[in-house]
Amino acid sequence: MKYKDAGVDIEAGQRSVSRIKQYVRTTFTEAVLTDIGSFGGCYRFPVDKFDEPVLVSSADGVGTKLKIAFLTGVHHTIGQCLVNHCVNDILAVGARPLYFLDYFAAGKLDEQVFEEVVKGLSRACLENGCALIGGETAEMPGFYNPGEYDISGTITGVVDKQFLLANRRTAAGDILIGLPSTGLHTNGYSLARKVLLGKYDVGDYFPELGSTLGESLLAVHRSYLPAVDEILEKPWLHSISHITGGGIIDNTNRVIEKGQSLDIRWEAWEWPPIFRLIQKEGNITHAEMRRCMNLGIGLILIIDPVGLKELELNFKKLNQTFMELGYVK
């Protein structure tokens, strides 16, 4: 018996690595010292650019959004969602990304699917100025359903200690500034699938969505780095909340001071149609929707009111839409 007889195709894995090298190398900078296939990714840290550098790391996945990719056969956006989610997580403490590593596992490796996923990873890394310096591809027969896979990623970024958002303090009267999401991002999919996929097909077109159901559910999790890159060091920026599982309230409560609370004007923005559809089809209460989904707000900046004018000017230059959602009390 050979390893291949047990379901592990070493040659397929080697071919897959060869196929993805062209995409991964587009993310490399002069700081990357090793090529794909090394036992470890080596990155030369730009120590001279910082007074007191702090490394910031985060790991995440994309949850059951993967199920939508399996149903639609669209796999190039999943990698983008993963990278952008991780970028936003370290952005919430003031860090910019340096490098990223991925983990891809399947029962049987589909070389074409794997290549599409890595295309997405590479594209998002390139867009975020983040090097894809390594990863792991695992073929585990009998562990995953046929045609399915799992993916996760780890990101490392850096921030100068003086600009670490964890060292800043929110104050009563601080304004909550919301930046729009592109949809569900990477949270709430278990509920969305249970509500929608028993009644509709991912290929069904919805006029109110302006797309098929699958296209709407696969909308790429947005990276907010381009929107806030120029203001991360501003003293009037007190905190950032990435709206993931737990919704606006739970996530933003994590970044305000003890004894403070949020006064949110829920009528300050319109929910994107996909959230209205989920709520209607599932007969879901407003409270439950607020608890498990971003409802169209993917990132919240908590700022001193003195910085509002400067923020407005910066966002106008970027053509960035934003909403005043309330304040800290």
MIMARZA-870521 format. One record per residue (C-alpha): residue in one letter; x, y, z. Coordinates in nm, 4 decimals. Example, Ala and Ser with C-alpha at 12.3 -4.5 7.8 and 13.67 -1.06 7.14 Angstrom:
<atoms>
res=A	px=1.2300	py=-0.4500	pz=0.7800
res=S	px=1.3670	py=-0.1060	pz=0.7140
</atoms>
This chain:
<atoms>
res=M	px=0.0000	py=0.0000	pz=0.0000
res=K	px=0.1077	py=0.3563	pz=-0.0713
res=Y	px=0.0228	py=0.6836	pz=0.0996
res=K	px=-0.1914	py=0.7728	pz=-0.2019
res=D	px=-0.4002	py=0.4594	pz=-0.1420
res=A	px=-0.4880	py=0.6037	pz=0.1979
res=G	px=-0.6087	py=0.9253	pz=0.0322
res=V	px=-0.3036	py=1.1513	pz=0.0562
res=D	px=-0.1582	py=1.2609	pz=-0.2784
res=I	px=0.1879	py=1.4055	pz=-0.2119
res=E	px=0.2405	py=1.4843	pz=-0.5805
res=A	px=-0.0833	py=1.6842	pz=-0.5935
res=G	px=0.0339	py=1.8858	pz=-0.2964
res=Q	px=0.3663	py=1.9573	pz=-0.4628
res=R	px=0.1924	py=2.0618	pz=-0.7845
res=S	px=-0.0375	py=2.2921	pz=-0.5888
res=V	px=0.2546	py=2.4659	pz=-0.4219
res=S	px=0.4176	py=2.5181	pz=-0.7619
res=R	px=0.0946	py=2.6652	pz=-0.8998
res=I	px=0.0524	py=2.9208	pz=-0.6226
res=K	px=0.4086	py=3.0533	pz=-0.6129
res=Q	px=0.3412	py=3.3104	pz=-0.8851
res=Y	px=0.0618	py=3.4665	pz=-0.6795
res=V	px=0.2345	py=3.4520	pz=-0.3429
res=R	px=0.5537	py=3.6128	pz=-0.4719
res=T	px=0.3597	py=3.9232	pz=-0.5796
res=T	px=0.3160	py=4.0023	pz=-0.2079
res=F	px=0.6875	py=3.9819	pz=-0.1289
res=T	px=0.8857	py=4.2906	pz=-0.0339
res=E	px=1.2575	py=4.3334	pz=0.0339
res=A	px=1.1840	py=4.2362	pz=0.3942
res=V	px=1.0910	py=3.8780	pz=0.2945
res=L	px=1.4040	py=3.6613	pz=0.3105
res=T	px=1.2674	py=3.3141	pz=0.2259
res=D	px=1.0723	py=3.1648	pz=-0.0627
res=I	px=0.7627	py=2.9457	pz=-0.0490
res=G	px=0.8530	py=2.5944	pz=0.0676
res=S	px=1.0859	py=2.6899	pz=0.3491
res=F	px=1.0295	py=2.5373	pz=0.6930
res=G	px=0.9680	py=2.8883	pz=0.8236
res=G	px=0.8993	py=3.2282	pz=0.6753
res=C	px=1.1709	py=3.4833	pz=0.7482
res=Y	px=1.1001	py=3.8545	pz=0.7629
res=R	px=1.3549	py=4.1295	pz=0.8281
res=F	px=1.1937	py=4.3604	pz=1.0807
res=P	px=1.2275	py=4.7343	pz=0.9974
res=V	px=1.3457	py=4.8252	pz=1.3461
res=D	px=1.4906	py=5.1602	pz=1.2351
res=K	px=1.1427	py=5.2908	pz=1.1486
res=F	px=1.0128	py=5.2748	pz=1.5062
res=D	px=1.1032	py=5.4250	pz=1.8416
res=E	px=0.9512	py=5.1456	pz=2.0489
res=P	px=0.7932	py=4.8849	pz=1.8188
res=V	px=0.5182	py=4.6551	pz=1.9451
res=L	px=0.4330	py=4.3422	pz=1.7464
res=V	px=0.0615	py=4.2667	pz=1.7228
res=S	px=-0.0733	py=3.9261	pz=1.6130
res=S	px=-0.4171	py=3.7818	pz=1.5494
res=A	px=-0.5596	py=3.4555	pz=1.4166
res=D	px=-0.9018	py=3.3915	pz=1.2664
res=G	px=-1.1107	py=3.2028	pz=1.0133
res=V	px=-1.4144	py=3.2843	pz=0.8004
res=G	px=-1.6680	py=3.0589	pz=0.9723
res=T	px=-1.9557	py=2.9023	pz=0.7828
res=K	px=-1.9252	py=3.1573	pz=0.5032
res=L	px=-1.7249	py=2.8704	pz=0.3558
res=K	px=-2.0529	py=2.6828	pz=0.3058
res=I	px=-2.1636	py=2.9533	pz=0.0597
res=A	px=-1.8397	py=2.9116	pz=-0.1323
res=F	px=-1.9004	py=2.5363	pz=-0.1520
res=L	px=-2.2552	py=2.5875	pz=-0.2821
res=T	px=-2.1630	py=2.8503	pz=-0.5406
res=G	px=-1.8278	py=2.7102	pz=-0.6498
res=V	px=-1.6770	py=3.0579	pz=-0.5994
res=H	px=-1.3553	py=3.0364	pz=-0.4006
res=H	px=-1.1417	py=3.3379	pz=-0.4926
res=T	px=-1.3132	py=3.5741	pz=-0.2465
res=I	px=-1.2750	py=3.3607	pz=0.0667
res=G	px=-0.9022	py=3.4295	pz=0.0915
res=Q	px=-0.9668	py=3.8022	pz=0.0650
res=C	px=-1.2208	py=3.7843	pz=0.3474
res=L	px=-0.9738	py=3.6028	pz=0.5705
res=V	px=-0.6872	py=3.8479	pz=0.5211
res=N	px=-0.9057	py=4.1580	pz=0.5504
res=H	px=-1.0701	py=4.0301	pz=0.8696
res=C	px=-0.7301	py=3.9787	pz=1.0302
res=V	px=-0.6058	py=4.3185	pz=0.9081
res=N	px=-0.9055	py=4.4865	pz=1.0721
res=D	px=-0.8483	py=4.3038	pz=1.3993
res=I	px=-0.4937	py=4.4358	pz=1.4452
res=L	px=-0.6014	py=4.7737	pz=1.3075
res=A	px=-0.8323	py=4.7988	pz=1.6090
res=V	px=-0.5258	py=4.8304	pz=1.8337
res=G	px=-0.3488	py=5.0689	pz=1.5951
res=A	px=-0.1239	py=4.8238	pz=1.4090
res=R	px=-0.0474	py=4.7976	pz=1.0388
res=P	px=0.0217	py=4.4525	pz=0.8891
res=L	px=0.3661	py=4.3104	pz=0.8162
res=Y	px=0.3067	py=3.9498	pz=0.7130
res=F	px=0.0449	py=3.6748	pz=0.6972
res=L	px=0.0404	py=3.2938	pz=0.7168
res=D	px=-0.2469	py=3.0697	pz=0.6124
res=Y	px=-0.3679	py=2.7190	pz=0.6932
res=F	px=-0.5683	py=2.5253	pz=0.4323
res=A	px=-0.7039	py=2.1768	pz=0.5044
res=A	px=-0.9218	py=1.9394	pz=0.3027
res=G	px=-1.0111	py=1.5732	pz=0.2918
res=K	px=-0.8884	py=1.5595	pz=-0.0670
res=L	px=-0.6911	py=1.8462	pz=-0.2170
res=D	px=-0.8591	py=2.0046	pz=-0.5190
res=E	px=-0.5732	py=2.1836	pz=-0.6921
res=Q	px=-0.7958	py=2.4306	pz=-0.8776
res=V	px=-0.9924	py=2.5279	pz=-0.5672
res=F	px=-0.6732	py=2.5668	pz=-0.3657
res=E	px=-0.5253	py=2.7896	pz=-0.6344
res=E	px=-0.8361	py=3.0128	pz=-0.6342
res=V	px=-0.8250	py=3.0486	pz=-0.2557
res=V	px=-0.4573	py=3.1463	pz=-0.2616
res=K	px=-0.5254	py=3.3949	pz=-0.5405
res=G	px=-0.7625	py=3.5682	pz=-0.3013
res=L	px=-0.5149	py=3.5549	pz=-0.0154
res=S	px=-0.2427	py=3.7029	pz=-0.2353
res=R	px=-0.4640	py=3.9774	pz=-0.3742
res=A	px=-0.5724	py=4.0940	pz=-0.0289
res=C	px=-0.2183	py=4.0767	pz=0.1076
res=L	px=-0.0953	py=4.2881	pz=-0.1825
res=E	px=-0.3746	py=4.5417	pz=-0.1310
res=N	px=-0.2949	py=4.5689	pz=0.2409
res=G	px=0.0818	py=4.5889	pz=0.1999
res=C	px=0.1157	py=4.2553	pz=0.3768
res=A	px=0.3557	py=3.9775	pz=0.2723
res=L	px=0.2181	py=3.6232	pz=0.2445
res=I	px=0.5329	py=3.4570	pz=0.3758
res=G	px=0.4132	py=3.1022	pz=0.4339
res=G	px=0.1410	py=2.8603	pz=0.5288
res=E	px=0.0357	py=2.4995	pz=0.5638
res=T	px=-0.1634	py=2.2779	pz=0.3288
res=A	px=-0.3050	py=1.9634	pz=0.4870
res=E	px=-0.4784	py=1.6720	pz=0.3159
res=M	px=-0.6706	py=1.4675	pz=0.5735
res=P	px=-0.8857	py=1.1892	pz=0.4240
res=G	px=-1.2116	py=1.1229	pz=0.6065
res=F	px=-1.1824	py=1.4368	pz=0.8196
res=Y	px=-1.3823	py=1.6725	pz=0.5954
res=N	px=-1.6870	py=1.6178	pz=0.3772
res=P	px=-1.6129	py=1.5653	pz=0.0064
res=G	px=-1.5674	py=1.8973	pz=-0.1747
res=E	px=-1.5197	py=2.0943	pz=0.1466
res=Y	px=-1.2199	py=2.2531	pz=0.3158
res=D	px=-1.1313	py=2.4783	pz=0.6066
res=I	px=-0.9076	py=2.7813	pz=0.6152
res=S	px=-0.7600	py=3.0056	pz=0.8814
res=G	px=-0.4887	py=3.2652	pz=0.9003
res=T	px=-0.2463	py=3.4390	pz=1.1328
res=I	px=-0.1332	py=3.7964	pz=1.0857
res=T	px=0.1492	py=3.9930	pz=1.2436
res=G	px=0.1644	py=4.3708	pz=1.2385
res=V	px=0.3439	py=4.6494	pz=1.4179
res=V	px=0.2660	py=4.9733	pz=1.5979
res=D	px=0.4886	py=5.2175	pz=1.7813
res=K	px=0.4074	py=5.1922	pz=2.1509
res=Q	px=0.3242	py=5.5625	pz=2.1738
res=F	px=0.0427	py=5.5093	pz=1.9200
res=L	px=-0.0957	py=5.1864	pz=2.0646
res=L	px=-0.4711	py=5.2369	pz=2.0937
res=A	px=-0.4828	py=5.0167	pz=2.4015
res=N	px=-0.2933	py=5.2945	pz=2.5819
res=R	px=-0.5536	py=5.5598	pz=2.4999
res=R	px=-0.8679	py=5.6297	pz=2.6988
res=T	px=-1.2207	py=5.6933	pz=2.5797
res=A	px=-1.4149	py=5.9746	pz=2.7476
res=A	px=-1.7770	py=6.0683	pz=2.8011
res=G	px=-1.8911	py=6.2686	pz=2.5000
res=D	px=-1.6666	py=6.0880	pz=2.2521
res=I	px=-1.8413	py=6.0420	pz=1.9178
res=L	px=-1.9060	py=5.7036	pz=1.7561
res=I	px=-1.8216	py=5.7132	pz=1.3842
res=G	px=-1.9423	py=5.4176	pz=1.1786
res=L	px=-1.7923	py=5.3006	pz=0.8498
res=P	px=-2.0150	py=5.0926	pz=0.6189
res=S	px=-1.9724	py=4.7190	pz=0.5763
res=T	px=-2.0074	py=4.5329	pz=0.2483
res=G	px=-2.2586	py=4.2910	pz=0.3999
res=L	px=-2.2337	py=4.0190	pz=0.6624
res=H	px=-1.8521	py=4.0198	pz=0.6365
res=T	px=-1.7650	py=3.6921	pz=0.8152
res=N	px=-2.0261	py=3.6692	pz=1.0910
res=G	px=-2.3843	py=3.5536	pz=1.1263
res=Y	px=-2.3693	py=3.2957	pz=0.8486
res=S	px=-2.5020	py=3.0050	pz=1.0520
res=L	px=-2.8206	py=3.2012	pz=1.1186
res=A	px=-2.8383	py=3.3398	pz=0.7631
res=R	px=-2.8002	py=2.9929	pz=0.6112
res=K	px=-3.0641	py=2.8418	pz=0.8386
res=V	px=-3.3098	py=3.1204	pz=0.7535
res=L	px=-3.2467	py=3.1551	pz=0.3801
res=L	px=-3.1123	py=2.8345	pz=0.2307
res=G	px=-3.4110	py=2.6245	pz=0.3303
res=K	px=-3.6272	py=2.8474	pz=0.1119
res=Y	px=-3.3993	py=2.9799	pz=-0.1597
res=D	px=-3.1136	py=2.8730	pz=-0.3824
res=V	px=-2.7843	py=3.0626	pz=-0.3876
res=G	px=-2.8480	py=3.1296	pz=-0.7563
res=D	px=-3.1843	py=3.3014	pz=-0.6958
res=Y	px=-3.1846	py=3.6679	pz=-0.7978
res=F	px=-3.3308	py=3.9282	pz=-0.5595
res=P	px=-3.4130	py=4.2723	pz=-0.7042
res=E	px=-3.3728	py=4.4371	pz=-0.3635
res=L	px=-3.0202	py=4.2948	pz=-0.3399
res=G	px=-2.9320	py=4.3735	pz=-0.6986
res=S	px=-2.7616	py=4.0357	pz=-0.7156
res=T	px=-2.8121	py=3.6669	pz=-0.6565
res=L	px=-2.8346	py=3.5478	pz=-0.2983
res=G	px=-2.4967	py=3.3779	pz=-0.3279
res=E	px=-2.3272	py=3.6918	pz=-0.4606
res=S	px=-2.4659	py=3.8999	pz=-0.1755
res=L	px=-2.3605	py=3.6483	pz=0.0888
res=L	px=-2.0114	py=3.6193	pz=-0.0605
res=A	px=-1.9467	py=3.9965	pz=-0.0655
res=V	px=-1.5832	py=4.0398	pz=0.0387
res=H	px=-1.5173	py=4.1356	pz=0.4001
res=R	px=-1.3839	py=4.4869	pz=0.3651
res=S	px=-1.0420	py=4.6043	pz=0.4841
res=Y	px=-1.0586	py=4.9402	pz=0.6615
res=L	px=-0.6844	py=5.0059	pz=0.6507
res=P	px=-0.7061	py=5.2407	pz=0.3481
res=A	px=-0.9787	py=5.4435	pz=0.5192
res=V	px=-0.8012	py=5.5004	pz=0.8511
res=D	px=-0.4338	py=5.4720	pz=0.7591
res=E	px=-0.3757	py=5.8480	pz=0.7675
res=I	px=-0.5476	py=5.9059	pz=1.1028
res=L	px=-0.4153	py=5.6210	pz=1.3182
res=E	px=-0.1674	py=5.8478	pz=1.4971
res=K	px=-0.4109	py=6.1365	pz=1.5520
res=P	px=-0.4489	py=6.2107	pz=1.9262
res=W	px=-0.8260	py=6.2617	pz=1.8880
res=L	px=-0.8699	py=5.8980	pz=1.7778
res=H	px=-0.9339	py=5.7233	pz=2.1081
res=S	px=-1.0387	py=5.3731	pz=2.0037
res=I	px=-1.1461	py=5.1432	pz=1.7192
res=S	px=-1.4009	py=4.8621	pz=1.7252
res=H	px=-1.4093	py=4.5935	pz=1.4542
res=I	px=-1.7702	py=4.4750	pz=1.4345
res=T	px=-1.7594	py=4.0954	pz=1.4245
res=G	px=-1.9482	py=3.8304	pz=1.6233
res=G	px=-2.1403	py=4.0029	pz=1.8997
res=G	px=-2.2464	py=4.2973	pz=1.6870
res=I	px=-2.2013	py=4.6665	pz=1.7508
res=I	px=-2.2684	py=4.6705	pz=2.1243
res=D	px=-2.0575	py=4.3774	pz=2.2437
res=N	px=-1.7567	py=4.4633	pz=2.0273
res=T	px=-1.7573	py=4.8347	pz=2.1061
res=N	px=-1.8023	py=4.7721	pz=2.4787
res=R	px=-1.4656	py=4.5950	pz=2.4616
res=V	px=-1.2832	py=4.9206	pz=2.3769
res=I	px=-1.4404	py=5.1746	pz=2.6137
res=E	px=-1.3537	py=5.2392	pz=2.9757
res=K	px=-1.5095	py=5.0679	pz=3.2749
res=G	px=-1.8137	py=5.2596	pz=3.3913
res=Q	px=-1.8870	py=5.3945	pz=3.0423
res=S	px=-2.1659	py=5.2871	pz=2.8081
res=L	px=-2.2871	py=5.3511	pz=2.4547
res=D	px=-2.5693	py=5.5761	pz=2.3424
res=I	px=-2.6391	py=5.4491	pz=1.9905
res=R	px=-2.8809	py=5.6124	pz=1.7482
res=W	px=-3.0032	py=5.3010	pz=1.5705
res=E	px=-3.2016	py=5.5131	pz=1.3247
res=A	px=-2.8837	py=5.6896	pz=1.2057
res=W	px=-2.8401	py=5.4513	pz=0.9122
res=E	px=-3.0338	py=5.2154	pz=0.6894
res=W	px=-2.9637	py=4.8444	pz=0.7113
res=P	px=-2.8409	py=4.6998	pz=0.3800
res=P	px=-3.1138	py=4.4889	pz=0.2136
res=I	px=-2.9494	py=4.1542	pz=0.2935
res=F	px=-3.0082	py=4.2133	pz=0.6668
res=R	px=-3.3716	py=4.3078	pz=0.6087
res=L	px=-3.4177	py=3.9907	pz=0.4066
res=I	px=-3.2673	py=3.7740	pz=0.6812
res=Q	px=-3.4784	py=3.9411	pz=0.9497
res=K	px=-3.8006	py=3.9069	pz=0.7496
res=E	px=-3.7526	py=3.5455	pz=0.6441
res=G	px=-3.6479	py=3.4359	pz=0.9922
res=N	px=-3.8934	py=3.6524	pz=1.1858
res=I	px=-3.5946	py=3.7691	pz=1.3911
res=T	px=-3.6227	py=4.0425	pz=1.6536
res=H	px=-3.4251	py=4.3651	pz=1.6296
res=A	px=-3.2434	py=4.2715	pz=1.9507
res=E	px=-3.1246	py=3.9411	pz=1.8069
res=M	px=-3.0156	py=4.1008	pz=1.4784
res=R	px=-2.8159	py=4.3611	pz=1.6695
res=R	px=-2.6515	py=4.0912	pz=1.8797
res=C	px=-2.5183	py=3.8705	pz=1.6026
res=M	px=-2.4655	py=4.0864	pz=1.2900
res=N	px=-2.2971	py=4.4128	pz=1.1943
res=L	px=-2.6160	py=4.5512	pz=1.0282
res=G	px=-2.4126	py=4.7494	pz=0.7761
res=I	px=-2.1490	py=4.8953	pz=1.0115
res=G	px=-1.8143	py=4.7180	pz=0.9878
res=L	px=-1.5887	py=4.9475	pz=1.1909
res=I	px=-1.6500	py=5.2092	pz=1.4582
res=L	px=-1.4064	py=5.4887	pz=1.5397
res=I	px=-1.4383	py=5.6513	pz=1.8804
res=I	px=-1.3124	py=6.0077	pz=1.8563
res=D	px=-1.2843	py=6.3250	pz=2.0594
res=P	px=-1.5326	py=6.5782	pz=1.9139
res=V	px=-1.2411	py=6.8180	pz=1.8469
res=G	px=-1.1240	py=6.5828	pz=1.5728
res=L	px=-1.4537	py=6.5603	pz=1.3868
res=K	px=-1.3766	py=6.8358	pz=1.1351
res=E	px=-1.0369	py=6.6906	pz=1.0500
res=L	px=-1.1929	py=6.3466	pz=1.0155
res=E	px=-1.4572	py=6.4834	pz=0.7791
res=L	px=-1.1934	py=6.6484	pz=0.5607
res=N	px=-0.9886	py=6.3299	pz=0.5482
res=F	px=-1.2871	py=6.1122	pz=0.4564
res=K	px=-1.4029	py=6.3642	pz=0.1944
res=K	px=-1.0633	py=6.3355	pz=0.0273
res=L	px=-1.0984	py=5.9557	pz=0.0247
res=N	px=-1.4664	py=5.9673	pz=-0.0809
res=Q	px=-1.5333	py=5.7638	pz=0.2331
res=T	px=-1.8907	py=5.7485	pz=0.3608
res=F	px=-1.9405	py=5.7580	pz=0.7373
res=M	px=-2.2201	py=5.7951	pz=0.9904
res=E	px=-2.2369	py=5.9532	pz=1.3358
res=L	px=-2.3897	py=5.6715	pz=1.5392
res=G	px=-2.4035	py=5.8228	pz=1.8851
res=Y	px=-2.1606	py=5.8817	pz=2.1661
res=V	px=-1.9934	py=5.7432	pz=2.4791
res=K	px=-2.1632	py=5.8253	pz=2.8085
</atoms>
